[in-house]
């Protein structure tokens, strides 16, 4: 067949030129009969190129004779009459044909003329319905609207695939369903594909599709470095990889199931010496299985740095698929398992010289990173449930995850509690820790110098969440971090009261009417409204939400979401925590970038312990008279006789600036003092573990 050098419109112009007499007047007309009615815009454009007029029949073809005389008087050039119907033996325009000319061409016939083939080679009208014919006509016209003249082969591929591109790409994306199953079409496609792919003789549509996909996976493996000699003849030797191109454009979950959930070349994968040399290949279930088995052996051997690196490589390879497909989450979990194991080993190998509070809160090396990895590991869920049931990870991964998230983490918390208790008995670990109740007075001069200042008082922003927030903002802003010891006991009403204006020496905690109460001088700040009033009296605005009420220069904004999620035992807590940090970072960016704030501080009242699910908890008794029992502490002026936890008082170094009564604080995270109505078995605060009382405060500015 021909490779035309001109367009479909040019072809129509030639037909019109041939139809007009060599010598004609302005009254001469040519009628174009178009079976199907798909050429109107093409014939009109051809008439314009030829310099003649154009008029299309409106409804009944003979409507063209209406106003014909007026047309002759007003038109100073020849004209084309277009009828969007087949002629079907009608001879209504004999006079026009005899004095002018006539064309009877449908879009299939005109396209066939252009390529030098039969019209039914373009599209078989008799074998298809009108809707399909309209669709194909649209595809033909669209192909001629793109730059360049389409080849006959590429045009046929568009027609086969109903405008979905090349046959190979279509089969990789959609399979066969939209392509005709007519034997001649199947044979033609089989022949066409056989130029590149070893399609078996007589293969049916399903066999053709499977062969194309198997061939494409081989090309992708070959592109990743697998030598072509591993594959049968015709596979693995092509210079291009259409599946790689397709996946790089963005894969779907269904595509992941098609190309990562199915085995294609298991025998080739098994023959490879080092499967990790090909880990950037994002297809073939057999490869992912082999990679995981190798990774697990490395994990068991204790080479955790390699495990982390390998898991990252595999995650990068699978970014061609959407977030949260089982395979991507599986490798994300592998990375966090290796990181958590690494953190546990570092913890277990510590020299034992550092007291537990400082060791926990070290920005670079602190054991807060264990809690951070636990949260991130929990975020990855149970990815083995979203991959094929016989994936090798489905057996070992739950056991490994359970060991680290429950047994090892519980052991870590228990050991940390023992170290805290021992440190409090033999030393003064709280001494020389900067205290949260001194934060406001330490920064008052900064508030005066800054223009617009916002203090975000975030309830229960644990140390690791604060570091995550800082990391999200560090690329755009100047983020300063400082570590402080919370007000003990680490509960909201005490910690938030400490984060209010005033001299630090005026802040105190003491028993009042049977309850531990925070004071600023003689003013009780035991609830949020009192704290808001106090801030207002000191010139600070306290908006109710993140958008409204931010018109003043000094803002103190309270946010209790983290604490409410934890105390409410809301399901998927770790997801709430993670999403909250992301949303908080976005809010801060908006305030600094778009709302012209100069400086934002993020401060908090306490942290928390998040026990592994399924952990058995134990309520311990408290019979101290005239005491207040809450969460993980007892407060009162006489707590003699209590044995659970650690005793602190106004004489305890580090607390003697504000504590005016005795406290008994629990350190064992599996215990809580008996309190009617308290049922929380995962989220804890109020005790003396570093997770509860070591806090990170942030200062963020441009």
C-alpha positions as CSV (number, residue, x, y, z in Angstrom):
1,X,0.0,0.0,0.0
2,X,1.0,3.6,-0.5
3,X,2.4,5.9,2.1
4,X,0.5,9.1,1.2
5,X,2.2,12.4,1.1
6,X,-0.9,14.5,1.6
7,X,-3.9,14.6,4.0
8,X,-7.4,13.3,3.8
9,X,-8.6,16.9,3.1
10,X,-6.1,17.1,0.3
11,X,-7.5,13.9,-1.1
12,X,-11.0,15.3,-1.0
13,X,-9.8,18.4,-2.8
14,X,-8.4,16.3,-5.6
15,X,-11.8,14.5,-6.0
16,X,-13.5,17.9,-6.2
17,X,-11.0,19.2,-8.8
18,X,-11.7,16.1,-10.9
19,X,-15.4,16.5,-10.6
20,X,-15.6,20.2,-11.8
21,X,-15.5,20.6,-15.6
22,X,-12.3,21.9,-17.0
23,X,-14.1,25.0,-18.1
24,X,-16.9,26.1,-15.8
25,X,-18.8,29.2,-14.7
26,X,-19.7,30.5,-11.3
27,X,-23.0,28.7,-11.4
28,X,-21.5,25.3,-11.7
29,X,-22.1,22.9,-8.8
30,X,-20.7,19.5,-7.6
31,X,-22.7,17.2,-5.4
32,X,-20.9,15.1,-2.9
33,X,-22.8,12.0,-1.7
34,X,-21.3,10.8,1.6
35,X,-22.7,7.4,2.9
36,X,-22.5,7.7,6.7
37,X,-22.2,11.5,6.8
38,X,-18.8,11.6,8.4
39,X,-17.0,13.8,5.8
40,X,-18.8,17.2,6.2
41,X,-15.9,19.1,7.8
42,X,-13.4,17.5,5.5
43,X,-15.3,18.3,2.3
44,X,-15.9,21.8,3.6
45,X,-12.2,22.3,4.3
46,X,-11.4,20.9,0.8
47,X,-13.8,23.3,-0.8
48,X,-12.1,26.2,1.0
49,X,-8.7,25.0,-0.2
50,X,-10.1,24.9,-3.8
51,X,-11.6,28.3,-3.5
52,X,-15.2,27.3,-4.1
53,X,-18.3,27.6,-1.9
54,X,-19.9,25.0,0.3
55,X,-23.4,24.2,1.4
56,X,-24.6,21.1,3.3
57,X,-28.1,19.7,3.1
58,X,-30.2,20.4,6.2
59,X,-32.3,17.3,6.7
60,X,-33.9,16.1,3.5
61,X,-31.3,16.2,0.6
62,X,-33.6,18.1,-1.8
63,X,-33.5,21.0,0.7
64,X,-30.4,22.0,-1.2
65,X,-32.6,23.2,-4.1
66,X,-34.3,25.7,-1.7
67,X,-32.8,29.1,-2.4
68,X,-30.8,27.7,-5.3
69,X,-31.7,30.7,-7.5
70,X,-30.8,33.2,-4.8
71,X,-27.6,31.2,-4.4
72,X,-26.8,31.7,-8.1
73,X,-27.4,35.4,-7.9
74,X,-25.4,36.0,-4.7
75,X,-22.5,33.6,-5.2
76,X,-19.7,34.6,-7.5
77,X,-17.9,31.3,-7.5
78,X,-18.7,27.5,-8.1
79,X,-20.2,25.6,-5.1
80,X,-20.1,22.2,-3.6
81,X,-23.4,20.7,-2.4
82,X,-22.8,18.1,0.4
83,X,-25.3,15.3,1.2
84,X,-24.5,13.3,4.3
85,X,-26.2,10.2,3.0
86,X,-25.5,7.4,0.5
87,X,-26.9,8.0,-3.0
88,X,-28.7,4.6,-3.0
89,X,-29.8,4.9,-6.6
90,X,-31.4,8.3,-6.2
91,X,-30.9,10.6,-9.2
92,X,-32.3,13.8,-7.9
93,X,-29.4,16.0,-9.1
94,X,-29.0,14.7,-12.7
95,X,-29.0,18.3,-14.1
96,X,-26.3,19.3,-11.7
97,X,-24.2,16.2,-12.5
98,X,-24.5,16.8,-16.2
99,X,-23.6,20.5,-16.0
100,X,-21.2,20.2,-13.1
101,X,-20.1,17.1,-11.4
102,X,-20.7,14.4,-8.7
103,X,-18.6,12.6,-6.1
104,X,-19.8,9.5,-4.2
105,X,-17.3,8.8,-1.4
106,X,-17.6,7.8,2.2
107,X,-14.8,8.3,4.7
108,X,-13.8,4.6,4.3
109,X,-13.7,5.0,0.5
110,X,-11.8,8.2,0.6
111,X,-9.3,6.8,3.1
112,X,-8.9,3.6,1.0
113,X,-8.1,5.8,-2.0
114,X,-5.5,7.7,-0.1
115,X,-3.6,4.5,0.9
116,X,-4.4,2.5,-2.2
117,X,-6.4,-0.2,-0.5
118,X,-10.0,-1.4,-0.5
119,X,-12.4,0.6,1.7
120,X,-13.3,-2.6,3.6
121,X,-9.6,-2.8,4.6
122,X,-10.1,0.4,6.4
123,X,-13.4,-0.5,7.9
124,X,-16.0,-3.1,7.0
125,X,-19.3,-1.3,7.1
126,X,-21.4,-4.4,6.5
127,X,-19.8,-6.3,9.4
128,X,-20.4,-3.5,12.0
129,X,-23.1,-1.3,13.4
130,X,-23.6,2.4,12.9
131,X,-22.2,3.4,16.4
132,X,-19.0,1.5,15.7
133,X,-18.7,3.1,12.3
134,X,-19.1,6.6,13.9
135,X,-16.4,5.8,16.4
136,X,-14.0,4.6,13.7
137,X,-14.7,7.7,11.6
138,X,-13.8,9.9,14.5
139,X,-10.6,7.9,15.0
140,X,-9.6,8.3,11.3
141,X,-10.2,12.1,11.4
142,X,-8.4,12.4,14.7
143,X,-5.3,10.7,13.2
144,X,-5.2,13.2,10.4
145,X,-5.4,16.1,12.9
146,X,-2.1,15.1,14.4
147,X,1.3,16.3,13.0
148,X,2.5,14.2,10.0
149,X,0.6,11.7,7.8
150,X,-0.2,8.4,9.6
151,X,1.2,5.3,8.1
152,X,-1.3,2.7,7.0
153,X,-0.1,0.4,9.8
154,X,-0.4,2.9,12.6
155,X,-3.9,3.9,11.3
156,X,-5.0,0.3,11.2
157,X,-3.7,-0.2,14.8
158,X,-5.8,2.8,16.0
159,X,-8.8,1.3,14.2
160,X,-8.2,-2.1,15.7
161,X,-7.8,-0.7,19.2
162,X,-10.6,1.8,18.9
163,X,-8.2,4.7,19.2
164,X,-6.1,3.2,22.0
165,X,-2.8,3.3,20.1
166,X,-0.4,0.6,19.0
167,X,-1.6,-3.0,19.2
168,X,1.2,-4.0,21.6
169,X,0.5,-1.1,24.0
170,X,-3.2,-1.8,23.8
171,X,-2.8,-5.5,24.6
172,X,-0.5,-4.6,27.5
173,X,-3.0,-2.1,28.9
174,X,-6.4,-3.5,28.1
175,X,-6.0,-7.0,26.7
176,X,-8.1,-8.0,23.7
177,X,-11.8,-7.2,24.7
178,X,-12.3,-4.1,22.4
179,X,-10.6,-5.6,19.4
180,X,-12.7,-7.5,16.8
181,X,-12.5,-11.3,17.0
182,X,-13.2,-11.6,13.3
183,X,-10.8,-14.4,12.1
184,X,-9.4,-12.1,9.4
185,X,-8.7,-9.4,12.0
186,X,-7.1,-11.9,14.4
187,X,-4.9,-13.3,11.6
188,X,-3.9,-9.8,10.5
189,X,-2.9,-8.8,14.0
190,X,-1.1,-12.1,14.5
191,X,0.9,-11.5,11.3
192,X,1.7,-7.9,12.3
193,X,2.9,-8.8,15.8
194,X,5.0,-11.7,14.4
195,X,7.5,-9.2,13.1
196,X,8.5,-8.4,16.7
197,X,7.1,-11.1,18.9
198,X,7.1,-15.0,18.5
199,X,3.3,-15.4,18.2
200,X,2.4,-19.1,17.7
201,X,0.7,-20.0,14.5
202,X,-3.0,-20.1,14.8
203,X,-2.9,-18.4,18.3
204,X,-6.3,-17.1,19.4
205,X,-6.8,-13.6,21.0
206,X,-6.0,-14.9,24.5
207,X,-2.8,-16.7,23.4
208,X,-1.8,-13.6,21.5
209,X,-2.4,-11.4,24.6
210,X,-0.5,-13.7,26.9
211,X,2.4,-14.0,24.5
212,X,2.7,-10.2,24.1
213,X,2.7,-9.7,27.9
214,X,5.2,-12.5,28.5
215,X,7.4,-10.9,25.8
216,X,7.1,-7.4,27.3
217,X,8.0,-8.7,30.8
218,X,11.1,-10.3,29.3
219,X,12.1,-7.0,27.7
220,X,11.7,-5.3,31.1
221,X,13.9,-7.8,32.8
222,X,16.4,-7.5,30.0
223,X,16.4,-3.7,30.4
224,X,17.2,-4.3,34.1
225,X,20.2,-6.3,33.1
226,X,19.1,-9.9,32.7
227,X,21.1,-11.3,29.8
228,X,19.0,-12.2,26.7
229,X,20.6,-15.7,26.6
230,X,18.4,-16.6,29.6
231,X,15.2,-16.4,27.4
232,X,14.0,-18.4,24.5
233,X,14.5,-17.2,21.0
234,X,12.5,-14.1,20.2
235,X,12.3,-13.0,23.9
236,X,14.6,-10.7,25.8
237,X,16.5,-9.3,22.8
238,X,14.5,-6.3,21.8
239,X,16.1,-2.8,21.9
240,X,12.9,-1.3,23.3
241,X,10.7,-2.1,26.4
242,X,7.1,-0.9,25.8
243,X,6.0,-2.2,29.3
244,X,8.7,0.0,30.9
245,X,7.4,3.0,29.0
246,X,3.8,2.1,30.0
247,X,4.5,1.7,33.7
248,X,6.6,4.9,33.8
249,X,3.5,6.8,32.6
250,X,1.8,5.7,35.8
251,X,0.6,2.2,36.9
252,X,-2.7,1.3,38.4
253,X,-3.5,-1.2,41.1
254,X,-4.9,-3.5,38.4
255,X,-1.6,-3.2,36.5
256,X,0.3,-4.1,39.6
257,X,-1.8,-7.3,39.8
258,X,-1.3,-8.1,36.2
259,X,2.5,-7.6,36.1
260,X,3.7,-8.0,39.7
261,X,1.0,-10.4,40.9
262,X,1.7,-13.0,38.2
263,X,4.7,-15.1,37.5
264,X,6.1,-14.9,34.0
265,X,9.7,-16.1,34.0
266,X,10.2,-18.1,37.2
267,X,12.7,-20.4,35.6
268,X,14.8,-17.4,34.5
269,X,14.7,-15.8,37.9
270,X,15.8,-19.0,39.6
271,X,18.8,-19.1,37.3
272,X,20.1,-15.7,38.3
273,X,23.1,-15.6,40.7
274,X,22.2,-12.3,42.5
275,X,18.6,-11.3,42.1
276,X,19.3,-7.9,43.8
277,X,21.2,-6.9,40.7
278,X,17.9,-6.7,39.0
279,X,15.8,-5.2,41.8
280,X,14.9,-2.1,39.8
281,X,12.7,-4.2,37.6
282,X,9.1,-3.6,38.7
283,X,7.4,-6.7,37.2
284,X,7.2,-10.5,37.6
285,X,5.9,-12.0,40.8
286,X,8.8,-14.5,40.7
287,X,11.3,-11.7,41.0
288,X,9.6,-10.1,43.9
289,X,9.4,-13.5,45.7
290,X,13.1,-14.1,45.2
291,X,14.0,-10.6,46.3
292,X,12.0,-11.0,49.5
293,X,13.5,-14.5,50.3
294,X,17.0,-13.0,49.8
295,X,16.2,-10.0,51.9
296,X,14.9,-12.1,54.8
297,X,18.1,-14.2,54.8
298,X,20.1,-11.0,55.0
299,X,17.9,-9.8,57.9
300,X,18.3,-13.0,59.8
301,X,22.1,-12.7,59.2
302,X,22.0,-9.3,60.9
303,X,23.1,-7.2,58.0
304,X,20.5,-4.5,58.7
305,X,22.2,-1.7,56.8
306,X,22.0,-3.8,53.6
307,X,18.4,-4.7,54.4
308,X,17.5,-1.0,54.7
309,X,19.2,-0.2,51.4
310,X,17.6,-3.1,49.6
311,X,14.1,-2.2,50.9
312,X,14.6,1.4,49.7
313,X,15.8,0.2,46.2
314,X,12.7,-2.0,45.9
315,X,10.4,0.8,47.0
316,X,11.9,3.1,44.4
317,X,11.4,0.5,41.7
318,X,7.7,0.1,42.7
319,X,6.9,3.8,42.6
320,X,5.5,3.1,39.1
321,X,2.5,1.7,41.0
322,X,0.1,3.7,43.2
323,X,0.7,4.3,46.9
324,X,-0.5,1.6,49.2
325,X,-0.4,-1.3,46.9
326,X,0.5,-4.4,48.9
327,X,3.9,-4.8,47.3
328,X,5.0,-1.2,48.0
329,X,3.7,-1.4,51.6
330,X,5.5,-4.7,52.0
331,X,8.8,-3.2,51.2
332,X,8.1,-0.1,53.2
333,X,7.5,-2.4,56.2
334,X,10.7,-4.3,55.5
335,X,12.6,-1.0,55.7
336,X,11.0,-0.1,59.0
337,X,11.5,-3.6,60.4
338,X,15.2,-3.3,59.7
339,X,15.4,0.2,61.1
340,X,13.5,-0.8,64.3
341,X,15.8,-3.9,64.7
342,X,18.8,-1.6,64.3
343,X,17.4,0.8,67.0
344,X,16.8,-2.1,69.4
345,X,20.3,-3.4,68.9
346,X,21.7,0.1,69.5
347,X,19.6,0.3,72.7
348,X,20.7,-3.1,73.9
349,X,24.3,-2.3,73.2
350,X,24.3,1.1,75.1
351,X,27.0,1.6,77.6
352,X,24.6,2.2,80.5
353,X,26.4,5.4,81.6
354,X,23.7,7.8,80.4
355,X,20.7,8.5,82.5
356,X,17.5,7.4,80.7
357,X,15.9,10.9,80.2
358,X,18.9,12.3,78.4
359,X,19.5,9.1,76.5
360,X,15.9,9.2,75.3
361,X,15.9,12.8,74.2
362,X,19.2,13.0,72.3
363,X,18.3,14.6,69.0
364,X,20.6,12.4,66.9
365,X,21.0,9.2,68.8
366,X,18.1,9.2,71.3
367,X,15.9,6.1,71.9
368,X,12.9,8.3,70.9
369,X,13.7,6.9,67.5
370,X,12.4,3.5,68.7
371,X,9.0,5.0,69.2
372,X,9.3,6.7,65.9
373,X,10.0,3.5,64.1
374,X,7.2,1.7,65.9
375,X,4.7,4.3,64.7
376,X,6.0,4.1,61.1
377,X,6.0,0.3,61.2
378,X,2.4,0.3,62.4
379,X,1.5,2.7,59.6
380,X,2.4,0.0,57.0
381,X,-0.3,-2.3,58.5
382,X,-0.5,-5.9,57.3
383,X,0.7,-5.7,53.6
384,X,0.9,-9.4,53.3
385,X,-2.9,-9.5,53.1
386,X,-2.7,-7.5,49.9
387,X,-0.3,-9.7,48.0
388,X,-0.9,-13.2,46.7
389,X,-1.5,-15.7,49.5
390,X,1.5,-17.8,48.5
391,X,4.0,-14.9,48.5
392,X,6.9,-16.0,50.8
393,X,6.4,-12.9,53.0
394,X,2.9,-14.0,54.1
395,X,4.3,-16.6,56.5
396,X,7.4,-14.9,58.0
397,X,6.4,-11.2,58.0
398,X,3.5,-11.3,60.6
399,X,5.8,-13.3,63.0
400,X,8.6,-10.8,62.5
401,X,6.4,-7.8,62.9
402,X,4.7,-9.3,66.0
403,X,8.1,-10.0,67.6
404,X,9.3,-6.5,67.1
405,X,6.1,-4.6,67.8
406,X,5.0,-6.6,70.8
407,X,7.7,-8.7,72.5
408,X,10.7,-6.5,71.8
409,X,8.9,-3.2,72.2
410,X,7.2,-4.3,75.4
411,X,10.6,-5.5,76.7
412,X,12.2,-2.2,75.8
413,X,9.5,-0.2,77.6
414,X,9.8,-2.4,80.7
415,X,13.6,-2.1,80.7
416,X,13.4,1.6,80.3
417,X,11.0,1.8,83.2
418,X,13.4,-0.2,85.4
419,X,16.2,2.2,84.5
420,X,14.1,5.3,85.2
421,X,13.2,3.9,88.6
422,X,16.8,3.0,89.4
423,X,18.0,6.4,88.3
424,X,15.5,8.2,90.5
425,X,16.5,6.1,93.5
426,X,20.3,6.5,93.2
427,X,20.7,9.8,91.4
428,X,19.2,13.1,90.4
429,X,18.3,12.6,86.7
430,X,15.7,15.5,86.7
431,X,18.3,18.0,87.9
432,X,19.6,20.5,85.3
433,X,16.9,19.7,82.8
434,X,15.3,22.8,81.3
435,X,11.7,22.9,82.6
436,X,8.6,23.5,80.5
437,X,7.3,26.0,83.2
438,X,10.2,28.3,82.4
439,X,9.7,28.3,78.6
440,X,7.4,31.4,78.5
441,X,9.6,33.6,80.6
442,X,12.7,32.4,78.7
443,X,11.1,33.7,75.4
444,X,9.4,36.9,76.5
445,X,12.1,39.1,75.1
446,X,11.8,37.3,71.7
447,X,8.0,37.9,71.7
448,X,8.6,41.6,72.2
449,X,11.1,41.8,69.3
450,X,9.2,39.7,66.8
451,X,6.4,41.3,64.7
452,X,3.6,38.7,64.5
453,X,4.0,35.7,66.8
454,X,1.9,32.6,67.1
455,X,2.3,30.0,69.8
456,X,0.7,26.7,68.9
457,X,-0.1,24.8,72.2
458,X,-0.3,21.3,70.9
459,X,-1.7,18.8,73.4
460,X,0.3,15.5,73.6
461,X,2.9,16.2,70.8
462,X,5.3,13.4,71.7
463,X,9.0,13.8,71.1
464,X,9.1,11.7,68.0
465,X,6.1,13.5,66.5
466,X,7.8,16.9,67.1
467,X,10.9,15.6,65.3
468,X,8.8,14.5,62.4
469,X,7.1,17.9,62.3
470,X,10.5,19.6,62.3
471,X,11.8,17.4,59.5
472,X,8.8,18.3,57.3
473,X,9.4,22.0,57.8
474,X,13.2,22.1,57.8
475,X,13.5,22.3,54.0
476,X,11.6,25.6,53.8
477,X,12.2,27.3,57.1
478,X,14.7,27.9,59.9
479,X,13.6,25.4,62.6
480,X,15.2,25.6,66.1
481,X,14.5,22.7,68.6
482,X,14.9,22.7,72.3
483,X,14.3,19.9,74.8
484,X,12.5,20.5,78.1
485,X,11.2,18.4,81.0
486,X,7.4,18.6,81.3
487,X,5.5,19.6,84.4
488,X,5.1,16.5,86.5
489,X,2.7,14.8,86.5
490,X,2.6,15.1,82.7
491,X,-1.1,16.0,82.2
492,X,-2.8,18.6,80.1
493,X,-4.1,21.0,82.8
494,X,-0.7,21.2,84.4
495,X,1.4,21.4,81.3
496,X,-0.8,23.9,79.5
497,X,-1.0,26.1,82.7
498,X,2.8,26.2,82.7
499,X,2.8,27.5,79.1
500,X,1.2,30.8,80.0
501,X,2.7,34.3,80.5
502,X,4.2,35.2,83.9
503,X,7.3,34.8,86.0
504,X,8.3,31.1,86.3
505,X,8.8,31.4,90.1
506,X,5.1,32.3,90.4
507,X,4.0,28.9,88.9
508,X,3.1,26.1,91.3
509,X,1.3,22.8,91.7
510,X,-0.4,22.2,95.0
511,X,-3.4,20.4,96.5
512,X,-6.5,22.5,96.6
513,X,-9.9,21.2,97.6
514,X,-8.7,17.6,97.3
515,X,-7.3,18.1,93.7
516,X,-3.9,18.8,92.3
517,X,-4.2,22.3,90.9
518,X,-1.9,24.6,88.9
519,X,-1.5,28.2,90.0
520,X,0.1,31.3,88.5
521,X,0.6,33.3,91.7
522,X,-2.8,33.1,93.5
523,X,-4.7,32.5,90.2
524,X,-5.9,29.0,89.5
525,X,-5.4,27.9,85.8
526,X,-7.0,24.5,86.2
527,X,-9.1,24.6,83.0
528,X,-8.9,25.9,79.5
529,X,-11.2,28.9,79.9
530,X,-9.2,30.2,82.8
531,X,-6.0,29.8,80.8
532,X,-7.7,31.6,77.8
533,X,-8.8,34.5,80.1
534,X,-5.3,34.7,81.5
535,X,-3.7,34.9,78.1
536,X,-6.3,37.5,77.0
537,X,-5.5,39.6,80.0
538,X,-1.8,39.5,79.0
539,X,-2.5,40.7,75.4
540,X,-2.8,37.4,73.6
541,X,-5.6,36.4,71.3
542,X,-6.9,32.8,71.6
543,X,-8.7,31.8,68.4
544,X,-11.1,28.8,68.4
545,X,-9.9,27.3,65.1
546,X,-7.1,27.5,62.6
547,X,-8.7,30.1,60.3
548,X,-10.8,32.6,62.2
549,X,-9.6,35.1,64.8
550,X,-6.0,35.4,63.6
551,X,-6.1,39.1,63.0
552,X,-4.0,40.1,66.0
553,X,-0.2,40.2,66.3
554,X,0.0,37.7,69.1
555,X,-1.8,34.4,68.9
556,X,-2.0,31.5,71.3
557,X,-3.8,28.6,69.7
558,X,-4.8,25.4,71.5
559,X,-5.1,22.1,69.7
560,X,-6.2,18.9,71.5
561,X,-6.6,16.6,68.5
562,X,-3.7,14.2,69.4
563,X,-4.8,13.8,73.0
564,X,-8.5,13.3,72.0
565,X,-7.5,10.6,69.5
566,X,-5.5,8.8,72.1
567,X,-7.8,9.1,75.1
568,X,-10.8,8.3,72.9
569,X,-9.0,5.1,71.8
570,X,-9.9,6.0,68.2
571,X,-9.0,3.1,65.8
572,X,-6.0,3.5,63.6
573,X,-4.5,5.9,66.1
574,X,-1.1,6.0,64.4
575,X,-2.7,7.0,61.1
576,X,-4.4,9.9,62.9
577,X,-1.1,10.9,64.5
578,X,0.7,10.8,61.1
579,X,-2.0,12.7,59.3
580,X,-2.1,15.3,62.0
581,X,1.6,16.1,61.8
582,X,1.3,16.5,58.0
583,X,-1.7,18.8,58.3
584,X,0.0,20.8,61.1
585,X,3.0,21.3,58.9
586,X,0.8,22.5,56.0
587,X,-0.9,25.0,58.4
588,X,2.4,26.4,59.5
589,X,3.6,26.7,55.9
590,X,0.4,28.6,55.0
591,X,0.7,30.9,58.0
592,X,4.4,31.8,57.3
593,X,4.2,31.9,53.5
594,X,0.7,33.3,52.8
595,X,-0.5,34.9,56.0
596,X,2.7,36.9,56.7
597,X,3.4,35.5,60.1
598,X,7.0,36.2,61.3
599,X,7.5,33.4,63.8
600,X,5.6,30.4,65.0
601,X,6.4,28.4,68.1
602,X,5.2,24.8,68.6
603,X,5.0,23.8,72.3
604,X,3.3,21.0,74.1
605,X,2.2,19.9,77.6
606,X,3.1,16.1,77.7
607,X,3.9,13.1,75.6
608,X,2.4,9.6,75.9
609,X,3.1,5.9,75.9
610,X,1.4,3.8,73.2
611,X,1.4,0.2,74.3
612,X,1.3,-2.6,71.8
613,X,-2.2,-3.8,71.0
614,X,-3.1,-6.8,73.0
615,X,-0.8,-5.9,75.9
616,X,-2.3,-7.0,79.3
617,X,-2.6,-4.1,81.7
618,X,-2.9,-4.1,85.5
619,X,-4.6,-1.7,87.8
620,X,-2.7,-1.1,91.0
621,X,-4.4,0.1,94.3
622,X,-4.1,3.5,95.9
623,X,-5.5,3.8,99.4
624,X,-3.7,7.0,100.4
625,X,-6.1,9.3,102.3
626,X,-7.0,12.7,101.0
627,X,-5.3,12.0,97.7
628,X,-6.3,12.4,94.0
629,X,-5.9,9.4,91.7
630,X,-5.6,9.9,88.0
631,X,-4.1,8.0,85.1
632,X,-0.6,7.0,86.1
633,X,-0.2,9.1,89.3
634,X,-1.4,9.8,92.8
635,X,-1.2,13.3,94.3
636,X,-1.5,14.3,97.9
637,X,0.3,15.8,100.9
638,X,0.8,12.4,102.5
639,X,1.4,9.4,100.2
640,X,3.3,7.2,102.7
641,X,2.7,3.5,102.1
642,X,2.4,3.6,98.2
643,X,4.9,1.2,96.7
644,X,4.2,1.2,93.0
645,X,6.2,3.7,91.0
646,X,8.5,6.6,92.1
647,X,7.9,9.1,94.8
648,X,8.7,12.8,94.1
649,X,8.0,15.9,96.1
650,X,8.9,19.5,96.4
651,X,12.4,18.5,97.5
652,X,13.1,16.5,94.4
653,X,15.8,18.2,92.4
654,X,14.4,19.5,89.2
655,X,10.9,19.8,90.6
656,X,11.5,21.9,93.7
657,X,10.8,25.2,91.9
658,X,7.0,24.5,91.5
659,X,5.9,21.3,93.2
660,X,4.2,21.9,96.6
661,X,2.9,18.4,97.4
662,X,3.9,14.7,97.0
663,X,3.4,12.6,93.9
664,X,3.6,9.0,93.2
665,X,4.3,8.4,89.5
666,X,4.2,5.1,87.7
667,X,7.0,4.0,85.4
668,X,5.8,0.6,84.4
669,X,3.8,1.3,81.3
670,X,1.5,-1.8,81.9
671,X,0.2,-0.4,85.1
672,X,-2.2,2.3,86.0
673,X,-3.5,3.4,89.4
674,X,-7.1,2.3,90.0
675,X,-9.5,5.0,88.7
676,X,-13.2,4.4,88.2
677,X,-14.1,4.6,84.5
678,X,-10.6,4.5,83.2
679,X,-10.4,1.8,80.5
680,X,-7.5,2.9,78.3
681,X,-5.2,0.0,77.5
682,X,-2.9,1.5,74.9
683,X,-2.5,5.3,75.3
684,X,-1.0,6.5,78.6
685,X,0.3,9.7,80.1
686,X,0.8,11.2,83.5
687,X,3.7,8.9,84.5
688,X,7.5,9.2,84.5
689,X,8.6,7.4,81.4
690,X,10.7,9.7,79.1
691,X,8.0,9.3,76.4
692,X,5.6,11.0,78.7
693,X,7.7,13.9,80.1
694,X,10.6,14.7,77.8
695,X,9.3,17.3,75.3
696,X,10.6,19.0,72.2
697,X,9.7,22.6,71.5
698,X,10.1,24.2,68.1
699,X,10.6,27.7,66.8
700,X,9.9,28.2,63.1
701,X,10.6,31.2,61.0
702,X,11.5,32.2,57.4
